[in-house]
Amino acid sequence: MELGVYMDKSGYQIFQGQSPEVAAAFNNLVATLAKPSALDAKTKNLLYIAMKIVTSDEGAALAHVTIAKKLGAKREEIRETILLTLAVVGLKGINTTLARALETYDKA
């Protein structure tokens, strides 16, 4: 199959479509981890923002900004979460994600 066939899909979409059993198991794991336990859902999503930034997954970080806002996160909490990445990856999170994250928060 030509590469062009996949150009309009993300890797995640291809994974979901072509490996449905593995994708279902992965989605179940994510859902289980997302359930509030020792950490509430808002805190978990703030952590996901930071983790996704340090692993260079800006799209997922921005998705978690929207989720965190729906769970009650304040704009300042989003900003501070991103600022915490300074200790791990230096200015990378600030330069790559801060402006878009705050814009995403404002639009959500």
OpenMM code with the backbone's topology and positions (N, CA, C; nanometers):
from openmm import Vec3, app, unit

residues = "MET GLU LEU GLY VAL TYR MET ASP LYS SER GLY TYR GLN ILE PHE GLN GLY GLN SER PRO GLU VAL ALA ALA ALA PHE ASN ASN LEU VAL ALA THR LEU ALA LYS PRO SER ALA LEU ASP ALA LYS THR LYS ASN LEU LEU TYR ILE ALA MET LYS ILE VAL THR SER ASP GLU GLY ALA ALA LEU ALA HIS VAL THR ILE ALA LYS LYS LEU GLY ALA LYS ARG GLU GLU ILE ARG GLU THR ILE LEU LEU THR LEU ALA VAL VAL GLY LEU LYS GLY ILE ASN THR THR LEU ALA ARG ALA LEU GLU THR TYR ASP LYS ALA".split()
positions = [
    Vec3(0.0836, -0.1183, 0.0000),
    Vec3(0.0000, 0.0000, 0.0000),
    Vec3(0.0883, 0.1249, 0.0000),
    Vec3(0.0468, 0.2248, -0.0703),
    Vec3(0.1237, 0.3482, -0.0778),
    Vec3(0.1181, 0.4252, 0.0536),
    Vec3(0.2246, 0.4982, 0.0821),
    Vec3(0.2293, 0.5809, 0.2011),
    Vec3(0.1201, 0.6874, 0.1988),
    Vec3(0.0874, 0.7395, 0.0808),
    Vec3(-0.0125, 0.8456, 0.0683),
    Vec3(-0.1488, 0.8075, 0.1223),
    Vec3(-0.1786, 0.6791, 0.1258),
    Vec3(-0.3072, 0.6318, 0.1775),
    Vec3(-0.3215, 0.6679, 0.3259),
    Vec3(-0.2112, 0.6768, 0.3961),
    Vec3(-0.2126, 0.7009, 0.5398),
    Vec3(-0.1900, 0.8466, 0.5777),
    Vec3(-0.1634, 0.9317, 0.4828),
    Vec3(-0.1239, 1.0690, 0.5129),
    Vec3(-0.2329, 1.1491, 0.5844),
    Vec3(-0.3600, 1.1124, 0.5677),
    Vec3(-0.4666, 1.1879, 0.6320),
    Vec3(-0.5062, 1.1284, 0.7668),
    Vec3(-0.4308, 1.0267, 0.8137),
    Vec3(-0.4609, 0.9631, 0.9415),
    Vec3(-0.3409, 0.9737, 1.0345),
    Vec3(-0.3713, 0.9854, 1.1624),
    Vec3(-0.2636, 0.9840, 1.2606),
    Vec3(-0.2201, 0.8397, 1.2841),
    Vec3(-0.1041, 0.8242, 1.3419),
    Vec3(-0.0575, 0.6909, 1.3783),
    Vec3(-0.1554, 0.6222, 1.4719),
    Vec3(-0.2138, 0.6987, 1.5613),
    Vec3(-0.3118, 0.6438, 1.6558),
    Vec3(-0.4345, 0.5903, 1.5818),
    Vec3(-0.4829, 0.6635, 1.4814),
    Vec3(-0.5990, 0.6181, 1.4046),
    Vec3(-0.5674, 0.4889, 1.3287),
    Vec3(-0.4489, 0.4802, 1.2723),
    Vec3(-0.4088, 0.3582, 1.2023),
    Vec3(-0.3994, 0.2427, 1.3012),
    Vec3(-0.3398, 0.2673, 1.4153),
    Vec3(-0.3297, 0.1675, 1.5225),
    Vec3(-0.4682, 0.1170, 1.5609),
    Vec3(-0.5618, 0.2071, 1.5835),
    Vec3(-0.6978, 0.1699, 1.6225),
    Vec3(-0.7652, 0.0862, 1.5134),
    Vec3(-0.7480, 0.1246, 1.3886),
    Vec3(-0.8149, 0.0567, 1.2791),
    Vec3(-0.7547, -0.0768, 1.2402),
    Vec3(-0.6223, -0.0867, 1.2497),
    Vec3(-0.5572, -0.2073, 1.2007),
    Vec3(-0.5168, -0.3066, 1.3100),
    Vec3(-0.5245, -0.2641, 1.4334),
    Vec3(-0.4914, -0.3534, 1.5455),
    Vec3(-0.5998, -0.3409, 1.6528),
    Vec3(-0.7242, -0.3727, 1.6186),
    Vec3(-0.8352, -0.3453, 1.7097),
    Vec3(-0.8258, -0.4153, 1.8450),
    Vec3(-0.7750, -0.5376, 1.8500),
    Vec3(-0.7661, -0.6074, 1.9787),
    Vec3(-0.6628, -0.5421, 2.0702),
    Vec3(-0.5476, -0.5097, 2.0127),
    Vec3(-0.4429, -0.4439, 2.0915),
    Vec3(-0.4900, -0.3041, 2.1318),
    Vec3(-0.5547, -0.2342, 2.0397),
    Vec3(-0.6061, -0.0999, 2.0690),
    Vec3(-0.7087, -0.1051, 2.1801),
    Vec3(-0.7975, -0.2048, 2.1779),
    Vec3(-0.8982, -0.2176, 2.2837),
    Vec3(-0.8320, -0.2416, 2.4192),
    Vec3(-0.7298, -0.3255, 2.4217),
    Vec3(-0.6576, -0.3505, 2.5473),
    Vec3(-0.5885, -0.2234, 2.5962),
    Vec3(-0.5273, -0.1506, 2.5035),
    Vec3(-0.4625, -0.0239, 2.5387),
    Vec3(-0.5651, 0.0756, 2.5923),
    Vec3(-0.6778, 0.0896, 2.5229),
    Vec3(-0.7818, 0.1832, 2.5658),
    Vec3(-0.8362, 0.1455, 2.7030),
    Vec3(-0.8476, 0.0152, 2.7313),
    Vec3(-0.8924, -0.0303, 2.8626),
    Vec3(-0.7912, 0.0070, 2.9706),
    Vec3(-0.6633, -0.0094, 2.9401),
    Vec3(-0.5582, 0.0297, 3.0346),
    Vec3(-0.5671, 0.1787, 3.0656),
    Vec3(-0.5784, 0.2602, 2.9609),
    Vec3(-0.5870, 0.4059, 2.9793),
    Vec3(-0.7107, 0.4417, 3.0623),
    Vec3(-0.8238, 0.3803, 3.0335),
    Vec3(-0.9470, 0.4082, 3.1083),
    Vec3(-0.9329, 0.3689, 3.2549),
    Vec3(-0.8682, 0.2569, 3.2789),
    Vec3(-0.8471, 0.2117, 3.4166),
    Vec3(-0.7555, 0.3081, 3.4914),
    Vec3(-0.6476, 0.3508, 3.4276),
    Vec3(-0.5555, 0.4451, 3.4906),
    Vec3(-0.6206, 0.5814, 3.5146),
    Vec3(-0.7138, 0.6202, 3.4288),
    Vec3(-0.7782, 0.7514, 3.4393),
    Vec3(-0.8794, 0.7594, 3.5532),
    Vec3(-0.9268, 0.6451, 3.6010),
    Vec3(-1.0263, 0.6469, 3.7087),
    Vec3(-0.9653, 0.7095, 3.8332),
    Vec3(-1.0421, 0.7977, 3.8981),
    Vec3(-0.9909, 0.8564, 4.0226),
    Vec3(-0.9612, 0.7478, 4.1258),
    Vec3(-0.8489, 0.7618, 4.1902),
    Vec3(-0.8094, 0.6716, 4.2984),
    Vec3(-0.7364, 0.7577, 4.4006),
    Vec3(-0.6089, 0.7348, 4.4181),
    Vec3(-0.5325, 0.8193, 4.5107),
    Vec3(-0.5228, 0.9623, 4.4580),
    Vec3(-0.5256, 0.9771, 4.3248),
    Vec3(-0.5228, 1.1093, 4.2616),
    Vec3(-0.6573, 1.1336, 4.1943),
    Vec3(-0.7092, 1.2532, 4.2066),
    Vec3(-0.8341, 1.2850, 4.1381),
    Vec3(-0.8090, 1.3044, 3.9891),
    Vec3(-0.9169, 1.3037, 3.9117),
    Vec3(-0.9068, 1.3101, 3.7655),
    Vec3(-0.8391, 1.4383, 3.7171),
    Vec3(-0.8668, 1.5503, 3.7804),
    Vec3(-0.8040, 1.6767, 3.7385),
    Vec3(-0.6526, 1.6691, 3.7570),
    Vec3(-0.6086, 1.6207, 3.8711),
    Vec3(-0.4656, 1.6092, 3.8981),
    Vec3(-0.3993, 1.5153, 3.7984),
    Vec3(-0.4653, 1.4041, 3.7678),
    Vec3(-0.4094, 1.3105, 3.6706),
    Vec3(-0.3926, 1.3773, 3.5343),
    Vec3(-0.4893, 1.4575, 3.4940),
    Vec3(-0.4781, 1.5238, 3.3639),
    Vec3(-0.3703, 1.6305, 3.3640),
    Vec3(-0.3499, 1.6991, 3.4736),
    Vec3(-0.2385, 1.7943, 3.4831),
    Vec3(-0.1056, 1.7190, 3.4708),
    Vec3(-0.0971, 1.6036, 3.5334),
    Vec3(0.0236, 1.5222, 3.5211),
    Vec3(0.0436, 1.4757, 3.3768),
    Vec3(-0.0657, 1.4351, 3.3127),
    Vec3(-0.0556, 1.3942, 3.1724),
    Vec3(-0.0024, 1.5079, 3.0859),
    Vec3(-0.0456, 1.6305, 3.1124),
    Vec3(0.0046, 1.7450, 3.0347),
    Vec3(0.1569, 1.7512, 3.0443),
    Vec3(0.2067, 1.7465, 3.1665),
    Vec3(0.3516, 1.7544, 3.1858),
    Vec3(0.4235, 1.6356, 3.1219),
    Vec3(0.3700, 1.5145, 3.1424),
    Vec3(0.4358, 1.3970, 3.0865),
    Vec3(0.4367, 1.3997, 2.9344),
    Vec3(0.3282, 1.4445, 2.8754),
    Vec3(0.3218, 1.4500, 2.7296),
    Vec3(0.4172, 1.5554, 2.6743),
    Vec3(0.4351, 1.6640, 2.7456),
    Vec3(0.5307, 1.7663, 2.7017),
    Vec3(0.6729, 1.7108, 2.7053),
    Vec3(0.7100, 1.6445, 2.8136),
    Vec3(0.8483, 1.5958, 2.8238),
    Vec3(0.8760, 1.4804, 2.7289),
    Vec3(0.7709, 1.4174, 2.6758),
    Vec3(0.7906, 1.3112, 2.5770),
    Vec3(0.7618, 1.3596, 2.4346),
    Vec3(0.7540, 1.4913, 2.4171),
    Vec3(0.7366, 1.5551, 2.2859),
    Vec3(0.6055, 1.5191, 2.2166),
    Vec3(0.5001, 1.5010, 2.2940),
    Vec3(0.3688, 1.4685, 2.2382),
    Vec3(0.2748, 1.5872, 2.2624),
    Vec3(0.3005, 1.6963, 2.1887),
    Vec3(0.2257, 1.8203, 2.2100),
    Vec3(0.0763, 1.8022, 2.1857),
    Vec3(0.0389, 1.7257, 2.0843),
    Vec3(-0.1024, 1.7054, 2.0551),
    Vec3(-0.1763, 1.6453, 2.1726),
    Vec3(-0.1177, 1.5447, 2.2354),
    Vec3(-0.1805, 1.4833, 2.3525),
    Vec3(-0.1816, 1.5797, 2.4702),
    Vec3(-0.0754, 1.6573, 2.4866),
    Vec3(-0.0716, 1.7560, 2.5948),
    Vec3(-0.1875, 1.8545, 2.5803),
    Vec3(-0.2097, 1.9012, 2.4573),
    Vec3(-0.3182, 1.9968, 2.4335),
    Vec3(-0.4548, 1.9332, 2.4559),
    Vec3(-0.4691, 1.8064, 2.4198),
    Vec3(-0.5948, 1.7363, 2.4451),
    Vec3(-0.6220, 1.7291, 2.5949),
    Vec3(-0.5182, 1.7060, 2.6727),
    Vec3(-0.5355, 1.6981, 2.8178),
    Vec3(-0.5607, 1.8354, 2.8805),
    Vec3(-0.5184, 1.9422, 2.8146),
    Vec3(-0.5534, 2.0772, 2.8616),
    Vec3(-0.7053, 2.0926, 2.8592),
    Vec3(-0.7671, 2.0533, 2.7493),
    Vec3(-0.9125, 2.0640, 2.7366),
    Vec3(-0.9830, 1.9780, 2.8415),
    Vec3(-0.9350, 1.8565, 2.8600),
    Vec3(-0.9952, 1.7669, 2.9595),
    Vec3(-0.9789, 1.8246, 3.0992),
    Vec3(-0.8586, 1.8734, 3.1301),
    Vec3(-0.8328, 1.9295, 3.2631),
    Vec3(-0.9241, 2.0481, 3.2912),
    Vec3(-0.9458, 2.1327, 3.1920),
    Vec3(-1.0353, 2.2475, 3.2112),
    Vec3(-1.1759, 2.1999, 3.2427),
    Vec3(-1.2236, 2.0989, 3.1698),
    Vec3(-1.3571, 2.0445, 3.1954),
    Vec3(-1.3676, 1.9853, 3.3355),
    Vec3(-1.2545, 1.9421, 3.3889),
    Vec3(-1.2518, 1.8850, 3.5237),
    Vec3(-1.2274, 1.9904, 3.6312),
    Vec3(-1.2244, 2.1182, 3.5903),
    Vec3(-1.2131, 2.2264, 3.6871),
    Vec3(-1.0780, 2.2910, 3.7011),
    Vec3(-0.9815, 2.2543, 3.6178),
    Vec3(-0.8485, 2.3154, 3.6266),
    Vec3(-0.8560, 2.4624, 3.5875),
    Vec3(-0.7899, 2.5440, 3.6623),
    Vec3(-0.7802, 2.6875, 3.6333),
    Vec3(-0.6670, 2.7102, 3.5335),
    Vec3(-0.6742, 2.8220, 3.4640),
    Vec3(-0.5707, 2.8591, 3.3672),
    Vec3(-0.4329, 2.8616, 3.4326),
    Vec3(-0.4273, 2.9116, 3.5549),
    Vec3(-0.3001, 2.9203, 3.6279),
    Vec3(-0.2437, 2.7816, 3.6577),
    Vec3(-0.3314, 2.6829, 3.6787),
    Vec3(-0.2844, 2.5466, 3.7033),
    Vec3(-0.2224, 2.4872, 3.5768),
    Vec3(-0.2820, 2.5171, 3.4625),
    Vec3(-0.2258, 2.4710, 3.3355),
    Vec3(-0.0878, 2.5332, 3.3155),
    Vec3(-0.0801, 2.6655, 3.3345),
    Vec3(0.0478, 2.7363, 3.3182),
    Vec3(0.1536, 2.6793, 3.4116),
    Vec3(0.1188, 2.6618, 3.5390),
    Vec3(0.2169, 2.6122, 3.6354),
    Vec3(0.2601, 2.4693, 3.6046),
    Vec3(0.1676, 2.3884, 3.5578),
    Vec3(0.2020, 2.2513, 3.5176),
    Vec3(0.3084, 2.2538, 3.4089),
    Vec3(0.2900, 2.3405, 3.3120),
    Vec3(0.3871, 2.3502, 3.2026),
    Vec3(0.5188, 2.4081, 3.2531),
    Vec3(0.5121, 2.5030, 3.3433),
    Vec3(0.6355, 2.5592, 3.3997),
    Vec3(0.7164, 2.4531, 3.4733),
    Vec3(0.6504, 2.3554, 3.5342),
    Vec3(0.7214, 2.2485, 3.6045),
    Vec3(0.8098, 2.1664, 3.5118),
    Vec3(0.7769, 2.1644, 3.3833),
    Vec3(0.8597, 2.0875, 3.2898),
    Vec3(0.9977, 2.1505, 3.2715),
    Vec3(1.0140, 2.2748, 3.3142),
    Vec3(1.1465, 2.3394, 3.3081),
    Vec3(1.2521, 2.2565, 3.3795),
    Vec3(1.2134, 2.1947, 3.4908),
    Vec3(1.3087, 2.1174, 3.5705),
    Vec3(1.3512, 1.9879, 3.5017),
    Vec3(1.2749, 1.9444, 3.4017),
    Vec3(1.3041, 1.8184, 3.3350),
    Vec3(1.3645, 1.8397, 3.1968),
    Vec3(1.3050, 1.9303, 3.1176),
    Vec3(1.3493, 1.9476, 2.9794),
    Vec3(1.3884, 2.0907, 2.9461),
    Vec3(1.4120, 2.1711, 3.0461),
    Vec3(1.4516, 2.3095, 3.0207),
    Vec3(1.3396, 2.3881, 2.9550),
    Vec3(1.3739, 2.4742, 2.8626),
    Vec3(1.2766, 2.5627, 2.7983),
    Vec3(1.1903, 2.4945, 2.6919),
    Vec3(1.2149, 2.3694, 2.6647),
    Vec3(1.1428, 2.2984, 2.5591),
    Vec3(0.9908, 2.3107, 2.5743),
    Vec3(0.9366, 2.2791, 2.6904),
    Vec3(0.7923, 2.2850, 2.7107),
    Vec3(0.7370, 2.4256, 2.6997),
    Vec3(0.8154, 2.5210, 2.7465),
    Vec3(0.7743, 2.6612, 2.7377),
    Vec3(0.7699, 2.7031, 2.5912),
    Vec3(0.8751, 2.6710, 2.5185),
    Vec3(0.8853, 2.7131, 2.3786),
    Vec3(0.7898, 2.6393, 2.2851),
    Vec3(0.7641, 2.5123, 2.3126),
    Vec3(0.6823, 2.4345, 2.2203),
    Vec3(0.5348, 2.4320, 2.2544),
    Vec3(0.4990, 2.4501, 2.3817),
    Vec3(0.3611, 2.4208, 2.4200),
    Vec3(0.2890, 2.5301, 2.4971),
    Vec3(0.3581, 2.6138, 2.5713),
    Vec3(0.2900, 2.7069, 2.6612),
    Vec3(0.1875, 2.7945, 2.5897),
    Vec3(0.2266, 2.8611, 2.4832),
    Vec3(0.1328, 2.9517, 2.4146),
    Vec3(0.0123, 2.8761, 2.3603),
    Vec3(0.0354, 2.7624, 2.2952),
    Vec3(-0.0759, 2.6855, 2.2397),
    Vec3(-0.1639, 2.6277, 2.3482),
    Vec3(-0.1048, 2.5892, 2.4601),
    Vec3(-0.1839, 2.5328, 2.5700),
    Vec3(-0.2765, 2.6382, 2.6296),
    Vec3(-0.2248, 2.7594, 2.6496),
    Vec3(-0.3092, 2.8645, 2.7049),
    Vec3(-0.4177, 2.9050, 2.6048),
    Vec3(-0.3836, 2.9061, 2.4779),
    Vec3(-0.4825, 2.9358, 2.3735),
    Vec3(-0.5901, 2.8260, 2.3711),
    Vec3(-0.5471, 2.7016, 2.3822),
    Vec3(-0.6413, 2.5891, 2.3859),
    Vec3(-0.7320, 2.6017, 2.5072),
    Vec3(-0.6749, 2.6362, 2.6212),
    Vec3(-0.7546, 2.6535, 2.7434),
    Vec3(-0.8596, 2.7648, 2.7231),
    Vec3(-0.8175, 2.8747, 2.6668),
    Vec3(-0.9087, 2.9885, 2.6477),
    Vec3(-1.0229, 2.9559, 2.5517),
    Vec3(-0.9969, 2.8687, 2.4554),
    Vec3(-1.0996, 2.8328, 2.3570),
    Vec3(-1.1898, 2.7189, 2.4029),
    Vec3(-1.1434, 2.6438, 2.5017),
    Vec3(-1.2202, 2.5247, 2.5468),
    Vec3(-1.3456, 2.5647, 2.6227),
] * unit.nanometer
topology = app.Topology()
chain = topology.addChain("A")
for resn in residues:
    res = topology.addResidue(resn, chain)
    for name in ("N", "CA", "C"):
        topology.addAtom(name, app.Element.getBySymbol(name[0]), res)
